[in-house]
Amino acid sequence: MSRTARLIIRGRVQAVGYRAWALDQATRLGLAGWVRNRADGTVEAVATGDDAAVERFIAACRSGPGLARVTAVDVSEADPGEGGGPGFEFRPTV
């Protein structure tokens, strides 16, 4: 079964390689979607794929890369069209 989830990752998650790490994790899990920084200091990601793979991505995002200090990951369901095309990509900061 397929799932699309929107994640808002809070904490020290910018300028620590979080987006590149998330892209690598998502690609490894075969997910489509995107990741971007937000002006409020959070990182936002939308991931589409197999339900189990999306759950593994969410679990990984709760830790992040070594320099990150994740304090919270807010997860909500998203429309599958929000994930974009095939593959996982960076999006501009909003």
MODELLER restraints for C-alpha pairs under 7 A, 6 or more apart:
rsr = mdl.restraints
at = mdl.atoms
rsr.add(forms.Gaussian(group=physical.xy_distance, feature=features.Distance(at['CA:1:A'], at['CA:50:A']), mean=5.80, stdev=0.5))
rsr.add(forms.Gaussian(group=physical.xy_distance, feature=features.Distance(at['CA:1:A'], at['CA:51:A']), mean=5.80, stdev=0.5))
rsr.add(forms.Gaussian(group=physical.xy_distance, feature=features.Distance(at['CA:2:A'], at['CA:49:A']), mean=5.22, stdev=0.5))
rsr.add(forms.Gaussian(group=physical.xy_distance, feature=features.Distance(at['CA:2:A'], at['CA:50:A']), mean=4.61, stdev=0.5))
rsr.add(forms.Gaussian(group=physical.xy_distance, feature=features.Distance(at['CA:2:A'], at['CA:51:A']), mean=5.31, stdev=0.5))
rsr.add(forms.Gaussian(group=physical.xy_distance, feature=features.Distance(at['CA:3:A'], at['CA:48:A']), mean=5.62, stdev=0.5))
rsr.add(forms.Gaussian(group=physical.xy_distance, feature=features.Distance(at['CA:3:A'], at['CA:49:A']), mean=5.64, stdev=0.5))
rsr.add(forms.Gaussian(group=physical.xy_distance, feature=features.Distance(at['CA:3:A'], at['CA:50:A']), mean=6.21, stdev=0.5))
rsr.add(forms.Gaussian(group=physical.xy_distance, feature=features.Distance(at['CA:3:A'], at['CA:51:A']), mean=5.23, stdev=0.5))
rsr.add(forms.Gaussian(group=physical.xy_distance, feature=features.Distance(at['CA:4:A'], at['CA:46:A']), mean=6.90, stdev=0.5))
rsr.add(forms.Gaussian(group=physical.xy_distance, feature=features.Distance(at['CA:4:A'], at['CA:47:A']), mean=5.51, stdev=0.5))
rsr.add(forms.Gaussian(group=physical.xy_distance, feature=features.Distance(at['CA:4:A'], at['CA:48:A']), mean=4.24, stdev=0.5))
rsr.add(forms.Gaussian(group=physical.xy_distance, feature=features.Distance(at['CA:4:A'], at['CA:49:A']), mean=6.69, stdev=0.5))
rsr.add(forms.Gaussian(group=physical.xy_distance, feature=features.Distance(at['CA:4:A'], at['CA:77:A']), mean=6.04, stdev=0.5))
rsr.add(forms.Gaussian(group=physical.xy_distance, feature=features.Distance(at['CA:4:A'], at['CA:78:A']), mean=5.35, stdev=0.5))
rsr.add(forms.Gaussian(group=physical.xy_distance, feature=features.Distance(at['CA:4:A'], at['CA:79:A']), mean=6.48, stdev=0.5))
rsr.add(forms.Gaussian(group=physical.xy_distance, feature=features.Distance(at['CA:4:A'], at['CA:80:A']), mean=5.40, stdev=0.5))
rsr.add(forms.Gaussian(group=physical.xy_distance, feature=features.Distance(at['CA:5:A'], at['CA:46:A']), mean=5.62, stdev=0.5))
rsr.add(forms.Gaussian(group=physical.xy_distance, feature=features.Distance(at['CA:5:A'], at['CA:47:A']), mean=5.46, stdev=0.5))
rsr.add(forms.Gaussian(group=physical.xy_distance, feature=features.Distance(at['CA:5:A'], at['CA:48:A']), mean=6.63, stdev=0.5))
rsr.add(forms.Gaussian(group=physical.xy_distance, feature=features.Distance(at['CA:5:A'], at['CA:75:A']), mean=6.59, stdev=0.5))
rsr.add(forms.Gaussian(group=physical.xy_distance, feature=features.Distance(at['CA:5:A'], at['CA:76:A']), mean=5.73, stdev=0.5))
rsr.add(forms.Gaussian(group=physical.xy_distance, feature=features.Distance(at['CA:5:A'], at['CA:77:A']), mean=4.57, stdev=0.5))
rsr.add(forms.Gaussian(group=physical.xy_distance, feature=features.Distance(at['CA:5:A'], at['CA:78:A']), mean=5.21, stdev=0.5))
rsr.add(forms.Gaussian(group=physical.xy_distance, feature=features.Distance(at['CA:6:A'], at['CA:45:A']), mean=5.73, stdev=0.5))
rsr.add(forms.Gaussian(group=physical.xy_distance, feature=features.Distance(at['CA:6:A'], at['CA:46:A']), mean=4.43, stdev=0.5))
rsr.add(forms.Gaussian(group=physical.xy_distance, feature=features.Distance(at['CA:6:A'], at['CA:47:A']), mean=6.65, stdev=0.5))
rsr.add(forms.Gaussian(group=physical.xy_distance, feature=features.Distance(at['CA:6:A'], at['CA:75:A']), mean=5.70, stdev=0.5))
rsr.add(forms.Gaussian(group=physical.xy_distance, feature=features.Distance(at['CA:6:A'], at['CA:76:A']), mean=5.28, stdev=0.5))
rsr.add(forms.Gaussian(group=physical.xy_distance, feature=features.Distance(at['CA:6:A'], at['CA:77:A']), mean=6.01, stdev=0.5))
rsr.add(forms.Gaussian(group=physical.xy_distance, feature=features.Distance(at['CA:6:A'], at['CA:78:A']), mean=5.78, stdev=0.5))
rsr.add(forms.Gaussian(group=physical.xy_distance, feature=features.Distance(at['CA:7:A'], at['CA:44:A']), mean=5.57, stdev=0.5))
rsr.add(forms.Gaussian(group=physical.xy_distance, feature=features.Distance(at['CA:7:A'], at['CA:45:A']), mean=5.12, stdev=0.5))
rsr.add(forms.Gaussian(group=physical.xy_distance, feature=features.Distance(at['CA:7:A'], at['CA:46:A']), mean=6.28, stdev=0.5))
rsr.add(forms.Gaussian(group=physical.xy_distance, feature=features.Distance(at['CA:7:A'], at['CA:73:A']), mean=6.34, stdev=0.5))
rsr.add(forms.Gaussian(group=physical.xy_distance, feature=features.Distance(at['CA:7:A'], at['CA:74:A']), mean=5.56, stdev=0.5))
rsr.add(forms.Gaussian(group=physical.xy_distance, feature=features.Distance(at['CA:7:A'], at['CA:75:A']), mean=4.71, stdev=0.5))
rsr.add(forms.Gaussian(group=physical.xy_distance, feature=features.Distance(at['CA:7:A'], at['CA:76:A']), mean=6.69, stdev=0.5))
rsr.add(forms.Gaussian(group=physical.xy_distance, feature=features.Distance(at['CA:8:A'], at['CA:42:A']), mean=6.54, stdev=0.5))
rsr.add(forms.Gaussian(group=physical.xy_distance, feature=features.Distance(at['CA:8:A'], at['CA:43:A']), mean=5.82, stdev=0.5))
rsr.add(forms.Gaussian(group=physical.xy_distance, feature=features.Distance(at['CA:8:A'], at['CA:44:A']), mean=4.62, stdev=0.5))
rsr.add(forms.Gaussian(group=physical.xy_distance, feature=features.Distance(at['CA:8:A'], at['CA:45:A']), mean=6.68, stdev=0.5))
rsr.add(forms.Gaussian(group=physical.xy_distance, feature=features.Distance(at['CA:8:A'], at['CA:73:A']), mean=5.63, stdev=0.5))
rsr.add(forms.Gaussian(group=physical.xy_distance, feature=features.Distance(at['CA:8:A'], at['CA:74:A']), mean=5.08, stdev=0.5))
rsr.add(forms.Gaussian(group=physical.xy_distance, feature=features.Distance(at['CA:8:A'], at['CA:75:A']), mean=6.69, stdev=0.5))
rsr.add(forms.Gaussian(group=physical.xy_distance, feature=features.Distance(at['CA:9:A'], at['CA:42:A']), mean=5.60, stdev=0.5))
rsr.add(forms.Gaussian(group=physical.xy_distance, feature=features.Distance(at['CA:9:A'], at['CA:43:A']), mean=5.12, stdev=0.5))
rsr.add(forms.Gaussian(group=physical.xy_distance, feature=features.Distance(at['CA:9:A'], at['CA:44:A']), mean=6.26, stdev=0.5))
rsr.add(forms.Gaussian(group=physical.xy_distance, feature=features.Distance(at['CA:9:A'], at['CA:70:A']), mean=6.90, stdev=0.5))
rsr.add(forms.Gaussian(group=physical.xy_distance, feature=features.Distance(at['CA:9:A'], at['CA:72:A']), mean=6.00, stdev=0.5))
rsr.add(forms.Gaussian(group=physical.xy_distance, feature=features.Distance(at['CA:9:A'], at['CA:73:A']), mean=4.54, stdev=0.5))
rsr.add(forms.Gaussian(group=physical.xy_distance, feature=features.Distance(at['CA:9:A'], at['CA:74:A']), mean=6.52, stdev=0.5))
rsr.add(forms.Gaussian(group=physical.xy_distance, feature=features.Distance(at['CA:10:A'], at['CA:42:A']), mean=5.05, stdev=0.5))
rsr.add(forms.Gaussian(group=physical.xy_distance, feature=features.Distance(at['CA:10:A'], at['CA:43:A']), mean=6.89, stdev=0.5))
rsr.add(forms.Gaussian(group=physical.xy_distance, feature=features.Distance(at['CA:10:A'], at['CA:70:A']), mean=5.82, stdev=0.5))
rsr.add(forms.Gaussian(group=physical.xy_distance, feature=features.Distance(at['CA:10:A'], at['CA:71:A']), mean=5.60, stdev=0.5))
rsr.add(forms.Gaussian(group=physical.xy_distance, feature=features.Distance(at['CA:10:A'], at['CA:72:A']), mean=5.14, stdev=0.5))
rsr.add(forms.Gaussian(group=physical.xy_distance, feature=features.Distance(at['CA:10:A'], at['CA:73:A']), mean=6.21, stdev=0.5))
rsr.add(forms.Gaussian(group=physical.xy_distance, feature=features.Distance(at['CA:11:A'], at['CA:69:A']), mean=5.64, stdev=0.5))
rsr.add(forms.Gaussian(group=physical.xy_distance, feature=features.Distance(at['CA:11:A'], at['CA:70:A']), mean=4.65, stdev=0.5))
rsr.add(forms.Gaussian(group=physical.xy_distance, feature=features.Distance(at['CA:11:A'], at['CA:71:A']), mean=4.82, stdev=0.5))
rsr.add(forms.Gaussian(group=physical.xy_distance, feature=features.Distance(at['CA:11:A'], at['CA:72:A']), mean=6.87, stdev=0.5))
rsr.add(forms.Gaussian(group=physical.xy_distance, feature=features.Distance(at['CA:12:A'], at['CA:68:A']), mean=5.42, stdev=0.5))
rsr.add(forms.Gaussian(group=physical.xy_distance, feature=features.Distance(at['CA:12:A'], at['CA:69:A']), mean=4.90, stdev=0.5))
rsr.add(forms.Gaussian(group=physical.xy_distance, feature=features.Distance(at['CA:12:A'], at['CA:70:A']), mean=6.19, stdev=0.5))
rsr.add(forms.Gaussian(group=physical.xy_distance, feature=features.Distance(at['CA:13:A'], at['CA:42:A']), mean=6.54, stdev=0.5))
rsr.add(forms.Gaussian(group=physical.xy_distance, feature=features.Distance(at['CA:13:A'], at['CA:43:A']), mean=6.60, stdev=0.5))
rsr.add(forms.Gaussian(group=physical.xy_distance, feature=features.Distance(at['CA:13:A'], at['CA:68:A']), mean=5.24, stdev=0.5))
rsr.add(forms.Gaussian(group=physical.xy_distance, feature=features.Distance(at['CA:13:A'], at['CA:69:A']), mean=6.55, stdev=0.5))
rsr.add(forms.Gaussian(group=physical.xy_distance, feature=features.Distance(at['CA:13:A'], at['CA:70:A']), mean=6.65, stdev=0.5))
rsr.add(forms.Gaussian(group=physical.xy_distance, feature=features.Distance(at['CA:14:A'], at['CA:41:A']), mean=6.55, stdev=0.5))
rsr.add(forms.Gaussian(group=physical.xy_distance, feature=features.Distance(at['CA:16:A'], at['CA:67:A']), mean=5.54, stdev=0.5))
rsr.add(forms.Gaussian(group=physical.xy_distance, feature=features.Distance(at['CA:16:A'], at['CA:68:A']), mean=5.82, stdev=0.5))
rsr.add(forms.Gaussian(group=physical.xy_distance, feature=features.Distance(at['CA:18:A'], at['CA:64:A']), mean=6.51, stdev=0.5))
rsr.add(forms.Gaussian(group=physical.xy_distance, feature=features.Distance(at['CA:18:A'], at['CA:65:A']), mean=6.11, stdev=0.5))
rsr.add(forms.Gaussian(group=physical.xy_distance, feature=features.Distance(at['CA:18:A'], at['CA:68:A']), mean=6.92, stdev=0.5))
rsr.add(forms.Gaussian(group=physical.xy_distance, feature=features.Distance(at['CA:19:A'], at['CA:35:A']), mean=6.20, stdev=0.5))
rsr.add(forms.Gaussian(group=physical.xy_distance, feature=features.Distance(at['CA:19:A'], at['CA:36:A']), mean=6.72, stdev=0.5))
rsr.add(forms.Gaussian(group=physical.xy_distance, feature=features.Distance(at['CA:21:A'], at['CA:65:A']), mean=6.31, stdev=0.5))
rsr.add(forms.Gaussian(group=physical.xy_distance, feature=features.Distance(at['CA:23:A'], at['CA:88:A']), mean=6.30, stdev=0.5))
rsr.add(forms.Gaussian(group=physical.xy_distance, feature=features.Distance(at['CA:23:A'], at['CA:89:A']), mean=6.73, stdev=0.5))
rsr.add(forms.Gaussian(group=physical.xy_distance, feature=features.Distance(at['CA:25:A'], at['CA:57:A']), mean=6.83, stdev=0.5))
rsr.add(forms.Gaussian(group=physical.xy_distance, feature=features.Distance(at['CA:26:A'], at['CA:57:A']), mean=6.52, stdev=0.5))
rsr.add(forms.Gaussian(group=physical.xy_distance, feature=features.Distance(at['CA:26:A'], at['CA:88:A']), mean=6.74, stdev=0.5))
rsr.add(forms.Gaussian(group=physical.xy_distance, feature=features.Distance(at['CA:27:A'], at['CA:88:A']), mean=6.35, stdev=0.5))
rsr.add(forms.Gaussian(group=physical.xy_distance, feature=features.Distance(at['CA:29:A'], at['CA:53:A']), mean=5.85, stdev=0.5))
rsr.add(forms.Gaussian(group=physical.xy_distance, feature=features.Distance(at['CA:31:A'], at['CA:47:A']), mean=6.13, stdev=0.5))
rsr.add(forms.Gaussian(group=physical.xy_distance, feature=features.Distance(at['CA:31:A'], at['CA:48:A']), mean=5.56, stdev=0.5))
rsr.add(forms.Gaussian(group=physical.xy_distance, feature=features.Distance(at['CA:31:A'], at['CA:49:A']), mean=5.02, stdev=0.5))
rsr.add(forms.Gaussian(group=physical.xy_distance, feature=features.Distance(at['CA:31:A'], at['CA:87:A']), mean=6.66, stdev=0.5))
rsr.add(forms.Gaussian(group=physical.xy_distance, feature=features.Distance(at['CA:31:A'], at['CA:88:A']), mean=6.64, stdev=0.5))
rsr.add(forms.Gaussian(group=physical.xy_distance, feature=features.Distance(at['CA:32:A'], at['CA:47:A']), mean=5.78, stdev=0.5))
rsr.add(forms.Gaussian(group=physical.xy_distance, feature=features.Distance(at['CA:32:A'], at['CA:48:A']), mean=5.09, stdev=0.5))
rsr.add(forms.Gaussian(group=physical.xy_distance, feature=features.Distance(at['CA:32:A'], at['CA:49:A']), mean=6.44, stdev=0.5))
rsr.add(forms.Gaussian(group=physical.xy_distance, feature=features.Distance(at['CA:32:A'], at['CA:83:A']), mean=6.30, stdev=0.5))
rsr.add(forms.Gaussian(group=physical.xy_distance, feature=features.Distance(at['CA:32:A'], at['CA:85:A']), mean=6.91, stdev=0.5))
rsr.add(forms.Gaussian(group=physical.xy_distance, feature=features.Distance(at['CA:32:A'], at['CA:86:A']), mean=5.36, stdev=0.5))
rsr.add(forms.Gaussian(group=physical.xy_distance, feature=features.Distance(at['CA:32:A'], at['CA:87:A']), mean=4.49, stdev=0.5))
rsr.add(forms.Gaussian(group=physical.xy_distance, feature=features.Distance(at['CA:32:A'], at['CA:88:A']), mean=4.74, stdev=0.5))
rsr.add(forms.Gaussian(group=physical.xy_distance, feature=features.Distance(at['CA:33:A'], at['CA:46:A']), mean=5.27, stdev=0.5))
rsr.add(forms.Gaussian(group=physical.xy_distance, feature=features.Distance(at['CA:33:A'], at['CA:47:A']), mean=4.68, stdev=0.5))
rsr.add(forms.Gaussian(group=physical.xy_distance, feature=features.Distance(at['CA:33:A'], at['CA:48:A']), mean=5.93, stdev=0.5))
rsr.add(forms.Gaussian(group=physical.xy_distance, feature=features.Distance(at['CA:33:A'], at['CA:83:A']), mean=4.18, stdev=0.5))
rsr.add(forms.Gaussian(group=physical.xy_distance, feature=features.Distance(at['CA:33:A'], at['CA:84:A']), mean=5.66, stdev=0.5))
rsr.add(forms.Gaussian(group=physical.xy_distance, feature=features.Distance(at['CA:33:A'], at['CA:87:A']), mean=6.46, stdev=0.5))
rsr.add(forms.Gaussian(group=physical.xy_distance, feature=features.Distance(at['CA:33:A'], at['CA:88:A']), mean=4.64, stdev=0.5))
rsr.add(forms.Gaussian(group=physical.xy_distance, feature=features.Distance(at['CA:33:A'], at['CA:89:A']), mean=6.48, stdev=0.5))
rsr.add(forms.Gaussian(group=physical.xy_distance, feature=features.Distance(at['CA:34:A'], at['CA:45:A']), mean=5.60, stdev=0.5))
rsr.add(forms.Gaussian(group=physical.xy_distance, feature=features.Distance(at['CA:34:A'], at['CA:46:A']), mean=5.51, stdev=0.5))
rsr.add(forms.Gaussian(group=physical.xy_distance, feature=features.Distance(at['CA:34:A'], at['CA:47:A']), mean=6.74, stdev=0.5))
rsr.add(forms.Gaussian(group=physical.xy_distance, feature=features.Distance(at['CA:34:A'], at['CA:83:A']), mean=6.66, stdev=0.5))
rsr.add(forms.Gaussian(group=physical.xy_distance, feature=features.Distance(at['CA:34:A'], at['CA:88:A']), mean=5.14, stdev=0.5))
rsr.add(forms.Gaussian(group=physical.xy_distance, feature=features.Distance(at['CA:34:A'], at['CA:89:A']), mean=4.64, stdev=0.5))
rsr.add(forms.Gaussian(group=physical.xy_distance, feature=features.Distance(at['CA:34:A'], at['CA:90:A']), mean=5.55, stdev=0.5))
rsr.add(forms.Gaussian(group=physical.xy_distance, feature=features.Distance(at['CA:34:A'], at['CA:91:A']), mean=6.36, stdev=0.5))
rsr.add(forms.Gaussian(group=physical.xy_distance, feature=features.Distance(at['CA:35:A'], at['CA:44:A']), mean=5.69, stdev=0.5))
rsr.add(forms.Gaussian(group=physical.xy_distance, feature=features.Distance(at['CA:35:A'], at['CA:45:A']), mean=4.19, stdev=0.5))
rsr.add(forms.Gaussian(group=physical.xy_distance, feature=features.Distance(at['CA:35:A'], at['CA:46:A']), mean=6.60, stdev=0.5))
rsr.add(forms.Gaussian(group=physical.xy_distance, feature=features.Distance(at['CA:35:A'], at['CA:89:A']), mean=6.50, stdev=0.5))
rsr.add(forms.Gaussian(group=physical.xy_distance, feature=features.Distance(at['CA:35:A'], at['CA:90:A']), mean=5.18, stdev=0.5))
rsr.add(forms.Gaussian(group=physical.xy_distance, feature=features.Distance(at['CA:35:A'], at['CA:91:A']), mean=5.96, stdev=0.5))
rsr.add(forms.Gaussian(group=physical.xy_distance, feature=features.Distance(at['CA:36:A'], at['CA:43:A']), mean=5.78, stdev=0.5))
rsr.add(forms.Gaussian(group=physical.xy_distance, feature=features.Distance(at['CA:36:A'], at['CA:44:A']), mean=5.44, stdev=0.5))
rsr.add(forms.Gaussian(group=physical.xy_distance, feature=features.Distance(at['CA:36:A'], at['CA:45:A']), mean=6.45, stdev=0.5))
rsr.add(forms.Gaussian(group=physical.xy_distance, feature=features.Distance(at['CA:36:A'], at['CA:90:A']), mean=5.90, stdev=0.5))
rsr.add(forms.Gaussian(group=physical.xy_distance, feature=features.Distance(at['CA:36:A'], at['CA:91:A']), mean=5.03, stdev=0.5))
rsr.add(forms.Gaussian(group=physical.xy_distance, feature=features.Distance(at['CA:36:A'], at['CA:92:A']), mean=6.02, stdev=0.5))
rsr.add(forms.Gaussian(group=physical.xy_distance, feature=features.Distance(at['CA:36:A'], at['CA:93:A']), mean=5.63, stdev=0.5))
rsr.add(forms.Gaussian(group=physical.xy_distance, feature=features.Distance(at['CA:37:A'], at['CA:43:A']), mean=4.54, stdev=0.5))
rsr.add(forms.Gaussian(group=physical.xy_distance, feature=features.Distance(at['CA:37:A'], at['CA:44:A']), mean=6.26, stdev=0.5))
rsr.add(forms.Gaussian(group=physical.xy_distance, feature=features.Distance(at['CA:37:A'], at['CA:93:A']), mean=4.84, stdev=0.5))
rsr.add(forms.Gaussian(group=physical.xy_distance, feature=features.Distance(at['CA:37:A'], at['CA:94:A']), mean=6.90, stdev=0.5))
rsr.add(forms.Gaussian(group=physical.xy_distance, feature=features.Distance(at['CA:38:A'], at['CA:44:A']), mean=6.83, stdev=0.5))
rsr.add(forms.Gaussian(group=physical.xy_distance, feature=features.Distance(at['CA:38:A'], at['CA:93:A']), mean=5.27, stdev=0.5))
rsr.add(forms.Gaussian(group=physical.xy_distance, feature=features.Distance(at['CA:38:A'], at['CA:94:A']), mean=4.97, stdev=0.5))
rsr.add(forms.Gaussian(group=physical.xy_distance, feature=features.Distance(at['CA:39:A'], at['CA:93:A']), mean=6.75, stdev=0.5))
rsr.add(forms.Gaussian(group=physical.xy_distance, feature=features.Distance(at['CA:39:A'], at['CA:94:A']), mean=5.83, stdev=0.5))
rsr.add(forms.Gaussian(group=physical.xy_distance, feature=features.Distance(at['CA:46:A'], at['CA:83:A']), mean=5.65, stdev=0.5))
rsr.add(forms.Gaussian(group=physical.xy_distance, feature=features.Distance(at['CA:47:A'], at['CA:54:A']), mean=6.60, stdev=0.5))
rsr.add(forms.Gaussian(group=physical.xy_distance, feature=features.Distance(at['CA:47:A'], at['CA:83:A']), mean=6.06, stdev=0.5))
rsr.add(forms.Gaussian(group=physical.xy_distance, feature=features.Distance(at['CA:48:A'], at['CA:54:A']), mean=6.84, stdev=0.5))
rsr.add(forms.Gaussian(group=physical.xy_distance, feature=features.Distance(at['CA:48:A'], at['CA:80:A']), mean=6.72, stdev=0.5))
rsr.add(forms.Gaussian(group=physical.xy_distance, feature=features.Distance(at['CA:48:A'], at['CA:83:A']), mean=5.88, stdev=0.5))
rsr.add(forms.Gaussian(group=physical.xy_distance, feature=features.Distance(at['CA:62:A'], at['CA:70:A']), mean=6.19, stdev=0.5))
rsr.add(forms.Gaussian(group=physical.xy_distance, feature=features.Distance(at['CA:62:A'], at['CA:73:A']), mean=6.17, stdev=0.5))
rsr.add(forms.Gaussian(group=physical.xy_distance, feature=features.Distance(at['CA:63:A'], at['CA:70:A']), mean=6.12, stdev=0.5))
rsr.add(forms.Gaussian(group=physical.xy_distance, feature=features.Distance(at['CA:64:A'], at['CA:70:A']), mean=6.90, stdev=0.5))
